[in-house]
Amino acid sequence: MEKIGIFYGTTTGHTQEIAETIASKLENCELIDVASASKEDIAKYTNLILAASTYGDGDLQSDWEDFAGNLSEDDFSGKIVAIVGLGDQDGYSDSFCDSIGILAELAKKATIIGKTKNENYDFQVSKGLVGDEFLGLAIDEDNQSDLTESRLNAWITDIKTKFK
Ligand SMILES: Cc1cc2nc3c(=O)[nH]c(=O)nc-3n(C[C@H](O)[C@H](O)[C@H](O)COP(=O)(O)O)c2cc1C
């Protein structure tokens, strides 16, 4: 498998922890904090994991929002992209893990892998959801941290067969 670039943005550290856990479970990963990343960093990888929490009422985490402003859809053309979103389904039930949907829209020219079923969550609305499927993996460290490890393990088993 070619190198995987894990691009993460974090405000209170949850997404960084998840990104580091993914890197420890998958071989050949490089961790990149989007707070100090550039467009050229994306160009270095065919295999990408994009990891972002949601803030405001359905906005990308602020470093990710700044970084995304420098990117265009064409930057993802020909890439294989897996998305992980962090959110709080209890506090923000109408915008749970919207980051997944925002990143999927940005990366729509890529092949998006790692979609997951909407199972064992309890929320109203998410931009990350299409039908009964998230366009990535939704992690809720605020309310369901006990489910994080099994969710990550199942997701990693799936995505590692799909990267180049
Ligand atoms: C002011 C504020 C707004 C938030 N807005 C949302 C939201 O709209 N949707 C959501 O799913 N989570 C929301 N969250 C929850 C965070 O995304 C969640 O705590 C996440 O784990 C933080 O990850 P980070 O530490 O990597 O930034 C919000 C949290 C705060 C403090």
Ligand as a Chemical Component Dictionary entry (heavy atoms), coordinates in Angstrom:
data_LIG
# 
_chem_comp.id                   LIG 
_chem_comp.type                 NON-POLYMER 
_chem_comp.pdbx_formal_charge   0 
_chem_comp.three_letter_code    LIG 
# 
loop_
_chem_comp_atom.comp_id 
_chem_comp_atom.atom_id 
_chem_comp_atom.alt_atom_id 
_chem_comp_atom.type_symbol 
_chem_comp_atom.charge 
_chem_comp_atom.model_Cartn_x 
_chem_comp_atom.model_Cartn_y 
_chem_comp_atom.model_Cartn_z 
_chem_comp_atom.pdbx_ordinal 
LIG C1  C1  C 0 -19.006 25.662 20.541 1  
LIG C2  C2  C 0 -19.091 24.232 20.063 2  
LIG C3  C3  C 0 -19.848 23.964 18.928 3  
LIG C4  C4  C 0 -19.978 22.642 18.481 4  
LIG N1  N1  N 0 -20.777 22.379 17.381 5  
LIG C5  C5  C 0 -20.973 21.105 16.992 6  
LIG C6  C6  C 0 -21.850 20.792 15.915 7  
LIG O1  O1  O 0 -22.469 21.662 15.282 8  
LIG N2  N2  N 0 -21.990 19.471 15.570 9  
LIG C7  C7  C 0 -21.353 18.467 16.233 10 
LIG O2  O2  O 0 -21.537 17.296 15.882 11 
LIG N3  N3  N 0 -20.492 18.734 17.264 12 
LIG C8  C8  C 0 -20.296 20.013 17.658 13 
LIG N4  N4  N 0 -19.447 20.275 18.707 14 
LIG C9  C9  C 0 -18.755 19.161 19.394 15 
LIG C10 C10 C 0 -17.313 18.917 18.918 16 
LIG O3  O3  O 0 -17.241 18.714 17.536 17 
LIG C11 C11 C 0 -16.767 17.678 19.650 18 
LIG O4  O4  O 0 -16.626 17.973 21.016 19 
LIG C12 C12 C 0 -15.451 17.152 19.099 20 
LIG O5  O5  O 0 -15.109 15.933 19.740 21 
LIG C13 C13 C 0 -14.304 18.134 19.272 22 
LIG O6  O6  O 0 -13.159 17.636 18.621 23 
LIG P1  P1  P 0 -11.763 18.415 18.641 24 
LIG O7  O7  O 0 -11.317 18.445 20.075 25 
LIG O8  O8  O 0 -10.861 17.621 17.803 26 
LIG O9  O9  O 0 -11.990 19.773 18.057 27 
LIG C14 C14 C 0 -19.308 21.588 19.165 28 
LIG C15 C15 C 0 -18.534 21.882 20.298 29 
LIG C16 C16 C 0 -18.423 23.179 20.748 30 
LIG C17 C17 C 0 -17.594 23.465 21.986 31 
# 
loop_
_chem_comp_bond.comp_id 
_chem_comp_bond.atom_id_1 
_chem_comp_bond.atom_id_2 
_chem_comp_bond.value_order 
_chem_comp_bond.pdbx_ordinal 
LIG C1  C2  SING 1  
LIG C2  C3  SING 2  
LIG C2  C16 DOUB 3  
LIG C3  C4  DOUB 4  
LIG C4  N1  SING 5  
LIG C4  C14 SING 6  
LIG N1  C5  DOUB 7  
LIG C5  C6  SING 8  
LIG C5  C8  SING 9  
LIG C6  O1  DOUB 10 
LIG C6  N2  SING 11 
LIG N2  C7  SING 12 
LIG C7  O2  DOUB 13 
LIG C7  N3  SING 14 
LIG N3  C8  DOUB 15 
LIG C8  N4  SING 16 
LIG N4  C9  SING 17 
LIG N4  C14 SING 18 
LIG C9  C10 SING 19 
LIG C10 O3  SING 20 
LIG C10 C11 SING 21 
LIG C11 O4  SING 22 
LIG C11 C12 SING 23 
LIG C12 O5  SING 24 
LIG C12 C13 SING 25 
LIG C13 O6  SING 26 
LIG O6  P1  SING 27 
LIG P1  O7  DOUB 28 
LIG P1  O8  SING 29 
LIG P1  O9  SING 30 
LIG C14 C15 DOUB 31 
LIG C15 C16 SING 32 
LIG C16 C17 SING 33 
# 
